[in-house]
Every structure is written in structure tokens, then in C-alpha cells.
Amino acid sequence: MIEVVIVAALVMWSAIVVFKKVFPTTANSVFMQLSSFCAKQGWATLGEWLKPAMVSGCGGSCGCSANEDQVQKKTEVQAVKWK
């Protein structure tokens, strides 16, 4: 019985993660509506937990930032010179 609960929780968590990755704007609107509903019911902690994080940068979840100062500079790979 416990195995079924664990597997069901893992499947639901995986489905939510995939939903957020594949449909980011739809997922944000769904979680914002759930957050609003929970806030209206008086469940403030659950409402804050469900509220989607505000995106910065391009908004494509690609890891880019809003300004160039926050972008991490990658070190160039140096070629090995054999003597």
C-alpha cells in the first residue's frame, strides 16, 4: 500500500515538472489561479507556496538575465601546446 502512495506521488510530481517545462505560460496562469483561490479561502501559506516566481530576463527559462552584468562570463578553453 505504501509503495502505491510513493509511486503515485512521484508520478504526480514528474507530471507537474514536465507541465511546467513544456507549457510555462499555461503553468504560470494555472498556478496563479490556484494561488488566488487559496488566498480567498484563507490558506495564505498554501497560496504563497503555489504562487509562481516572477521571471526575469527573456522569460524563456533559458537562464539568461535581465542585464548583461549578471551574465556569468565563461572562461575560454586554452589549447594545449606540445613541445
Secondary structure, 3 states (H helix, E strand, C coil): CHHHHHHHHHHHHHHHHHHHHHCHHHHHHHHHHHHHHHHHHCCHHHHHHHCCCCCCCCCCCCCCCCCHHHCCCCCCCCCCCCC
